[in-house]
Amino acid sequence: MLTGLEPFAPRTDIRVGQRVGPLVVYGNYDDGTTGTVDAVWTSSDPDVVAIDEEGFAVAVGAGAAVVTATFEGFEVELDFIVEDPIPRSARDRPDDIGGPQVHFVYAVPSDWEDRNRDRFGEVERSIAAIQNWLAGETGQRLRVDTYQGRPDVSFLRLSFTHQEGDGTAGGTIHDVLREARRLGITGDKILAIYYEGSVAGVCGSAPLFGGGGAVYLGCTDAQLGADEESVSTYEVVMVHEMFHVFGAVASCAPNYVDGSHVNDVENDLMFAGVDRQPRGGETFVDVGRDDYYGHGRSDCVDVSRSRFLETAPGGMAGASVEVRLPAGDWPLRCELEH
């Protein structure tokens, strides 16, 4: 016998134009089992949130709405908040601060779907999660380029198709960096690029000491910017690629392996990922502080001294930030161009 319902939505804070779902309802039964049920969904205000034929919630207008699922006399609700999209920019906007900065870019091949990750808040939440994780691990964070108090994220529609970009990861990052000149980047900046698509079976690439790095959003089913307090594959990959840009891992590191990685601890951020076991789980920055971060040696690159990092508010490592790396999907299948 059915005893109650439990609703699920990927998220309930969404932006106008965004479509999330499908919405799911789980039925709880008196024998202890649970299963999905074919509930009927209704919205208290279809001008704010509408439910389409496939059971997705569609953000129509800014405001609040209650979405109700009904099944066999039971009802359960989800409270949705809808905001306007984040304004999009295809140019580097005036800086809030001076000096070295990391500028984020959402890049989409010419023939690929624009999923509005910059407008719907995914990139912004991803940046916040990166900052929180780095602060907890190291007491530092990226010096992020901001405009009027929020990350300055540029949108870049690429001139080449996804197929044309699906060569070597090293080649694609150079192609994207070249096209990023159209963004009018000013000042001492490197680029952190979220690329909409897959490239040669890797999750990211970056030139060592180069102008930026890229994460390829087709490499896994992980969710970009799920929330500000947890990191998934994409956030960890982005930090990995940024550390390559900062110079990690130098050949003078005691656990250096070809490709500018380390081979001592499998859960290290810069581990040579193809052989990592067990896959998934927590990731740490330079376990032992002896290879690329915080070792204090003057004769070997120590990225803790990078001009693109700064002390996080509070400046104390050790905060708890959840790391969501799917089992079987160690992300750092990294192709690096020296």
TAWO-V579550 format. One record per residue. N is the residue number from 0. BURIAL is # if it has 9 or more other ideal C-beta (glycine too) atoms within 8 Angstrom, else .. Layout:
# TAWO-V579550
N/BURIAL ; N/BURIAL
This chain:
# TAWO-V579550
0/. ; 1/# ; 2/. ; 3/. ; 4/# ; 5/# ; 6/# ; 7/. ; 8/# ; 9/. ; 10/. ; 11/. ; 12/. ; 13/# ; 14/# ; 15/# ; 16/# ; 17/# ; 18/# ; 19/# ; 20/# ; 21/. ; 22/# ; 23/# ; 24/# ; 25/# ; 26/# ; 27/# ; 28/# ; 29/. ; 30/. ; 31/. ; 32/. ; 33/. ; 34/. ; 35/. ; 36/# ; 37/. ; 38/# ; 39/. ; 40/# ; 41/. ; 42/# ; 43/. ; 44/# ; 45/# ; 46/. ; 47/# ; 48/# ; 49/. ; 50/# ; 51/. ; 52/. ; 53/. ; 54/# ; 55/# ; 56/# ; 57/# ; 58/# ; 59/# ; 60/. ; 61/. ; 62/. ; 63/# ; 64/# ; 65/# ; 66/# ; 67/# ; 68/# ; 69/. ; 70/# ; 71/. ; 72/. ; 73/# ; 74/. ; 75/# ; 76/# ; 77/# ; 78/# ; 79/# ; 80/. ; 81/# ; 82/# ; 83/. ; 84/# ; 85/# ; 86/. ; 87/. ; 88/# ; 89/# ; 90/. ; 91/# ; 92/. ; 93/. ; 94/# ; 95/. ; 96/. ; 97/. ; 98/. ; 99/. ; 100/# ; 101/# ; 102/# ; 103/# ; 104/# ; 105/# ; 106/# ; 107/# ; 108/# ; 109/# ; 110/. ; 111/# ; 112/. ; 113/. ; 114/. ; 115/# ; 116/# ; 117/# ; 118/# ; 119/# ; 120/# ; 121/# ; 122/# ; 123/# ; 124/# ; 125/# ; 126/# ; 127/# ; 128/# ; 129/# ; 130/# ; 131/# ; 132/# ; 133/# ; 134/# ; 135/# ; 136/# ; 137/# ; 138/# ; 139/# ; 140/# ; 141/# ; 142/# ; 143/# ; 144/# ; 145/# ; 146/# ; 147/. ; 148/. ; 149/. ; 150/# ; 151/# ; 152/# ; 153/# ; 154/# ; 155/# ; 156/# ; 157/# ; 158/. ; 159/# ; 160/# ; 161/# ; 162/. ; 163/. ; 164/# ; 165/# ; 166/. ; 167/. ; 168/# ; 169/# ; 170/. ; 171/# ; 172/# ; 173/# ; 174/# ; 175/# ; 176/# ; 177/. ; 178/# ; 179/# ; 180/. ; 181/. ; 182/# ; 183/. ; 184/# ; 185/. ; 186/. ; 187/. ; 188/# ; 189/# ; 190/# ; 191/# ; 192/# ; 193/# ; 194/# ; 195/# ; 196/# ; 197/# ; 198/# ; 199/# ; 200/. ; 201/# ; 202/# ; 203/# ; 204/# ; 205/# ; 206/# ; 207/# ; 208/. ; 209/# ; 210/. ; 211/# ; 212/# ; 213/# ; 214/# ; 215/# ; 216/# ; 217/. ; 218/# ; 219/# ; 220/. ; 221/# ; 222/. ; 223/# ; 224/# ; 225/# ; 226/. ; 227/. ; 228/. ; 229/# ; 230/# ; 231/# ; 232/# ; 233/# ; 234/# ; 235/# ; 236/# ; 237/# ; 238/# ; 239/# ; 240/# ; 241/# ; 242/# ; 243/# ; 244/# ; 245/# ; 246/# ; 247/# ; 248/# ; 249/# ; 250/. ; 251/. ; 252/# ; 253/. ; 254/# ; 255/# ; 256/. ; 257/. ; 258/. ; 259/# ; 260/# ; 261/# ; 262/. ; 263/# ; 264/# ; 265/. ; 266/# ; 267/# ; 268/# ; 269/# ; 270/# ; 271/# ; 272/# ; 273/. ; 274/. ; 275/# ; 276/. ; 277/. ; 278/# ; 279/# ; 280/. ; 281/. ; 282/# ; 283/# ; 284/# ; 285/# ; 286/# ; 287/. ; 288/. ; 289/. ; 290/# ; 291/# ; 292/# ; 293/. ; 294/# ; 295/. ; 296/. ; 297/. ; 298/. ; 299/# ; 300/# ; 301/# ; 302/# ; 303/# ; 304/. ; 305/. ; 306/. ; 307/# ; 308/# ; 309/. ; 310/. ; 311/# ; 312/. ; 313/. ; 314/. ; 315/. ; 316/. ; 317/. ; 318/. ; 319/. ; 320/# ; 321/. ; 322/# ; 323/# ; 324/# ; 325/# ; 326/. ; 327/. ; 328/# ; 329/# ; 330/# ; 331/# ; 332/# ; 333/# ; 334/# ; 335/# ; 336/# ; 337/.
